[in-house]
């Protein structure tokens, strides 16, 4: 179909004639979350991608927070790409990734707030 619009001397005329059907609009083929950029990415059948910014912030804000936390498949809190804190079957706090240890040449920096294992002793805060 084609459309011609003529506007001369104040009179407008529209002529519609038979022709090809327009291409079908692109369809969403996938939706993925890019953890690096924090964007939800819509991919379309024509190969285009549309990133949506602010998704994580929007979800966090709607839940009354400023950011979201990421948990691994066992429910442990991921910080710096490693599972740092979790909960045991009994509901107790666990530390899935080993803490720095003075028995393995770790030297605590006073005032850093780091948690560390004091050799064979208790967990302490620097």
Backbone bond lengths (Angstrom), bond angles and torsions (degrees), N, CA, C in turn:
res aa  C-N    CA-C-N  psi(-1)  N-CA   C-N-CA  omega(-1)  CA-C   N-CA-C  phi
1 X - - - 1.430 - - 1.518 107.29 -
2 X 1.308 116.25 142.23 1.457 120.42 174.24 1.519 108.52 -131.17
3 X 1.303 114.62 154.21 1.459 120.59 -178.35 1.515 108.20 -128.75
4 X 1.315 116.46 128.71 1.459 122.11 175.20 1.511 107.91 -116.83
5 X 1.301 116.02 131.72 1.463 120.23 177.27 1.517 107.33 -117.19
6 X 1.323 115.94 123.19 1.462 121.38 177.36 1.513 108.22 -116.97
7 X 1.293 116.03 131.43 1.452 119.77 179.14 1.531 107.66 -134.30
8 X 1.316 114.42 98.69 1.462 119.02 177.83 1.520 108.14 -136.23
9 X 1.287 115.83 142.37 1.465 122.77 179.22 1.522 112.10 57.52
10 X 1.345 116.41 30.68 1.458 119.25 174.02 1.509 115.15 81.52
11 X 1.347 118.09 -1.65 1.467 120.30 178.49 1.512 107.76 -108.92
12 X 1.321 116.78 131.87 1.460 121.16 179.91 1.513 109.21 -105.03
13 X 1.335 116.45 137.22 1.459 121.11 177.63 1.516 108.54 -129.44
14 X 1.320 116.53 136.81 1.459 122.16 177.83 1.516 107.08 -120.29
15 X 1.344 116.08 125.41 1.459 120.94 178.66 1.513 108.29 -114.31
16 X 1.341 117.83 125.28 1.457 123.24 179.02 1.514 107.20 -111.83
17 X 1.336 116.53 124.40 1.462 120.87 179.13 1.520 109.78 -126.73
18 X 1.314 116.36 161.02 1.464 121.74 -179.20 1.517 110.08 -66.13
19 X 1.320 117.23 150.47 1.463 121.85 179.18 1.518 109.97 -174.19
20 X 1.332 116.89 -164.75 1.459 121.14 -178.90 1.522 111.05 -74.39
21 X 1.328 114.20 149.87 1.455 120.52 173.67 1.527 107.95 -72.88
22 X 1.297 117.86 142.53 1.470 119.12 176.82 1.527 109.96 -66.82
23 X 1.337 115.81 155.55 1.457 120.68 177.18 1.525 109.69 -59.23
24 X 1.327 115.43 146.35 1.463 120.17 177.17 1.521 108.45 -65.57
25 X 1.305 116.53 146.93 1.464 119.52 178.93 1.524 109.72 -68.84
26 X 1.325 115.96 151.44 1.464 121.55 -179.92 1.524 109.73 -64.65
27 X 1.310 115.47 144.23 1.460 122.10 -179.87 1.526 109.30 -109.75
28 X 1.319 116.51 148.54 1.464 121.21 176.05 1.525 107.86 -69.35
29 X 1.342 115.85 125.82 1.465 120.22 179.06 1.522 112.33 -103.87
30 X 1.331 117.26 -26.30 1.463 119.81 177.00 1.520 110.14 -161.52
31 X 1.320 113.95 157.49 1.459 122.40 174.76 1.518 105.84 -132.42
32 X 1.325 115.91 125.81 1.469 120.01 -177.75 1.517 109.61 -136.28
33 X 1.331 115.82 152.92 1.452 121.01 176.01 1.516 108.10 -101.72
34 X 1.331 116.67 124.05 1.455 122.07 177.38 1.529 107.22 -91.39
35 X 1.325 116.30 105.55 1.472 120.87 -175.87 1.522 112.45 -66.20
36 X 1.329 116.99 -26.74 1.460 120.39 -179.43 1.520 111.33 -70.36
37 X 1.326 116.04 -44.59 1.471 120.50 -177.49 1.518 112.78 -94.76
38 X 1.339 117.11 -16.20 1.460 120.70 -177.64 1.521 112.63 74.00
39 X 1.335 116.84 21.96 1.465 120.67 -177.63 1.521 110.78 -110.98
40 X 1.337 115.47 144.91 1.448 122.36 170.68 1.524 105.66 -85.73
41 X 1.338 118.10 128.17 1.460 121.21 -175.04 1.528 109.62 -115.65
42 X 1.342 115.74 119.65 1.454 122.59 175.30 1.525 107.96 -92.16
43 X 1.332 118.31 126.69 1.464 122.84 175.61 1.526 107.88 -108.46
44 X 1.335 115.68 138.44 1.459 121.72 -176.45 1.520 111.50 -113.82
45 X 1.344 115.60 161.17 1.461 122.19 -177.57 1.522 112.75 -62.45
46 X 1.316 118.90 -21.31 1.471 120.79 178.59 1.527 112.08 -88.77
47 X 1.345 117.86 6.44 1.453 121.75 177.47 1.520 114.98 92.58
48 X 1.321 118.28 -7.81 1.456 119.81 179.99 1.520 110.24 -77.90
49 X 1.325 114.40 154.95 1.457 121.13 176.09 1.517 108.41 -130.08
50 X 1.322 115.79 139.38 1.460 121.00 179.55 1.525 107.94 -124.53
51 X 1.351 117.25 111.69 1.465 119.82 177.30 1.525 110.82 -82.70
52 X 1.312 115.86 139.75 1.463 121.72 177.96 1.523 106.97 -110.97
53 X 1.309 116.50 117.04 1.463 120.19 -178.14 1.526 110.78 -89.14
54 X 1.305 115.44 157.93 1.455 121.06 173.70 1.513 115.60 82.33
55 X 1.339 118.15 8.55 1.463 119.97 -177.40 1.526 111.47 -63.43
56 X 1.343 116.85 -53.73 1.464 119.92 -177.34 1.522 110.56 -61.15
57 X 1.324 116.85 -42.23 1.469 120.41 179.71 1.518 111.02 -64.14
58 X 1.334 116.17 -40.22 1.462 120.46 179.66 1.520 112.72 -64.56
59 X 1.336 115.59 -41.88 1.469 119.48 178.09 1.526 109.85 -65.81
60 X 1.335 116.26 -46.09 1.466 120.15 179.87 1.517 110.91 -59.98
61 X 1.318 116.61 -44.43 1.465 121.05 -178.49 1.522 110.62 -63.31
62 X 1.343 116.79 -39.71 1.461 119.67 -179.84 1.524 111.90 -67.07
63 X 1.335 116.44 -21.33 1.463 121.24 178.18 1.525 112.10 -96.84
64 X 1.341 115.97 7.02 1.456 120.68 176.16 1.510 114.81 87.07
65 X 1.338 118.00 15.50 1.463 120.77 -179.52 1.509 111.73 -122.55
66 X 1.318 115.26 179.64 1.459 120.86 179.99 1.520 111.71 -103.58
67 X 1.330 117.72 -18.97 1.461 121.10 -179.61 1.519 109.08 -153.14
68 X 1.319 115.34 170.42 1.460 121.19 178.63 1.518 109.59 -107.41
69 X 1.313 116.52 154.39 1.459 121.70 175.01 1.523 108.03 -105.00
70 X 1.315 116.16 149.67 1.448 121.71 179.49 1.520 108.53 -111.14
71 X 1.339 115.98 130.64 1.460 121.68 -179.87 1.518 109.36 -115.19
72 X 1.341 117.45 149.50 1.457 119.96 174.82 1.527 109.29 -82.86
73 X 1.327 116.53 -177.19 1.468 120.72 -176.22 1.525 112.87 -64.58
74 X 1.334 117.43 -17.56 1.463 121.18 177.91 1.523 112.50 -95.68
75 X 1.329 117.14 1.02 1.453 120.71 179.56 1.515 114.63 88.08
76 X 1.349 117.35 8.25 1.462 120.40 179.58 1.528 109.47 -81.00
77 X 1.325 116.28 139.93 1.456 122.57 177.99 1.523 109.54 -69.38
78 X 1.343 116.18 126.01 1.459 121.15 179.00 1.518 109.38 -93.13
79 X 1.310 116.18 125.43 1.464 122.75 175.00 1.518 107.18 -132.57
80 X 1.316 117.28 128.81 1.460 120.03 -178.83 1.510 112.15 62.50
81 X 1.331 117.39 27.46 1.461 121.16 178.36 1.510 115.20 80.87
82 X 1.347 118.03 3.85 1.456 121.15 -178.81 1.525 109.66 -124.42
83 X 1.349 116.59 145.38 1.464 118.84 175.09 1.524 109.52 -69.00
84 X 1.327 117.40 117.08 1.466 120.33 -173.99 1.518 113.29 -104.50
85 X 1.325 117.05 -45.39 1.463 119.70 -179.01 1.518 109.43 -132.93
86 X 1.321 116.06 139.80 1.445 121.87 178.41 1.511 110.21 -142.20
87 X 1.328 114.92 -169.93 1.461 121.04 179.62 1.520 107.90 -133.25
88 X 1.325 116.04 131.29 1.464 120.89 179.13 1.526 109.81 -75.11
89 X 1.334 115.62 171.48 1.466 120.91 177.93 1.525 110.69 -60.20
90 X 1.337 116.60 -26.24 1.464 121.05 179.37 1.523 112.04 -85.20
91 X 1.349 116.79 -1.94 1.462 120.65 179.24 1.517 114.27 88.35
92 X 1.337 116.87 13.16 1.460 120.66 -179.58 1.526 110.96 -93.51
93 X 1.338 116.63 150.54 1.453 122.62 178.12 1.518 110.24 -65.54
94 X 1.347 116.20 133.89 1.462 121.09 177.30 1.528 109.27 -123.20
95 X 1.326 115.55 160.07 1.462 122.39 177.04 1.534 106.39 -122.91
96 X 1.368 117.68 89.44 1.471 120.90 -175.00 1.527 114.43 -63.46
97 X 1.325 118.33 -30.99 1.465 121.68 177.80 1.522 107.41 -101.42
98 X 1.321 115.57 131.17 1.468 119.98 -177.20 1.520 111.44 -55.90
99 X 1.327 115.18 140.19 1.461 121.09 174.86 1.524 109.06 -80.07
100 X 1.336 116.67 157.51 1.468 118.13 173.00 1.533 108.46 -58.44
101 X 1.311 116.18 147.93 1.462 120.32 -173.30 1.527 110.43 -132.04
102 X 1.332 115.23 133.00 1.471 119.03 178.33 1.527 111.64 -64.97
103 X 1.333 117.26 -19.90 1.464 121.12 178.43 1.532 111.35 -74.69
104 X 1.351 116.34 -14.55 1.473 119.33 179.72 1.527 110.17 -119.17
105 X 1.329 115.59 43.63 1.468 123.78 173.93 1.524 114.93 68.56
106 X 1.329 118.44 23.74 1.466 120.47 173.28 1.526 107.97 -85.85
107 X 1.323 115.68 131.60 1.459 120.65 176.79 1.520 108.22 -113.09
108 X 1.335 117.78 113.76 1.465 120.54 -179.05 1.528 111.51 -62.71
109 X 1.315 116.19 141.61 1.468 121.75 175.82 1.522 106.56 -103.09
110 X 1.309 116.77 109.63 1.457 122.04 -177.16 1.520 110.59 -55.34
111 X 1.333 115.50 132.00 1.464 121.33 178.02 1.513 114.55 86.48
112 X 1.341 118.42 -2.34 1.472 120.31 -178.74 1.521 111.70 -75.99
113 X 1.328 116.99 -21.27 1.460 120.61 -178.89 1.516 113.29 80.67
114 X 1.330 117.62 2.22 1.461 120.93 179.95 1.521 110.70 -68.53
115 X 1.321 115.23 144.09 1.459 120.44 171.17 1.516 107.30 -92.44
116 X 1.314 116.50 139.46 1.464 120.40 179.56 1.518 109.49 -147.98
117 X 1.316 114.28 159.44 1.468 121.68 176.03 1.516 106.90 -90.48
118 X 1.316 116.57 126.18 1.460 121.11 -179.31 1.527 109.07 -90.31
119 X 1.325 115.75 78.44 1.476 120.20 -177.84 1.504 109.84 58.79
120 X 1.324 115.60 -125.11 1.452 119.56 178.39 1.513 111.72 -90.86
121 X 1.339 116.04 4.68 1.463 121.42 -178.46 1.515 112.26 -88.45
122 X 1.334 115.72 -161.01 1.464 120.59 -174.47 1.534 112.21 -77.68
123 X 1.310 114.00 167.42 1.471 120.58 171.99 1.518 107.06 -72.28
124 X 1.332 116.41 135.14 1.449 121.29 -179.00 1.523 110.83 -130.28
125 X 1.322 115.29 164.08 1.455 121.53 175.03 1.511 108.69 -107.03
126 X 1.339 115.53 131.97 1.474 120.16 179.27 1.512 110.23 -75.93
